[in-house]
Amino acid sequence: MIAADLAPTGTLRAAFLRTNPVQGRIDPQTKSITGPVADLVQELARRLGVPYKIIPAADAREVIDDLNAHTADIGFLAYDAPRAAEVDFSRPYALMQNSYLVRADSPIHKAADADRAGFRIGAAQGQSQAVYLKDNLKNAQVKVLPAMPSPDELQKMLVAGELDAFGANRQRLVEVAAAHTTVRVLDDNFSAAEQSIVITKGDRSRLDLLNRFINDACGSGLVKTSLDRAKLIGVDVAPAGIK
């Protein structure tokens, strides 16, 4: 690998979604970052022979803006078509399962049950789940919230009947349900999102470098070890062959 291609400043700068546990976690005391993003960035920087900096971003919009402003060299996002119009996606390194959080006494027991007239399904603006649900639900009303609610806020909205279900990645939902017995996570999923590395559009050579790196990281067991160490639920190594 040529460091100048991926780290032109001499430091590999990587942006990720700071509130998404599937990508990484920030220790509230030390501010250290752990999880798949940290492991992948550390290994990529080692291969390039450069130091690295991991940049927490509020949402997908900020990750994309960091790339286009050249304040980050790579970013981490789940694939969706609107994002792909702005940045280029590598092949995925992981598949993230998405499901619904509902009230404990909800009549919704399977993901397909949520798409009913009169039901209000929540999702957070800028999240891949919001895009998927808006495109695929035919009967329920999709209510896109301006930001990801806190676990307490989400639980209150569901119990108060402001939402009938909320769509997000399974890991996030399991953490909410573990803290609140008044809500539960469905057993099945409505989609699987591809977690990938993103770069500014139009540079095939850099994309090829990243794809080779991810192929190695998946094939060597690096990604699986990272997912296992992070104890992520509903996240699997992306199989070979996915572009």
Disulfide bonds with the S-S distance in Angstrom:
none
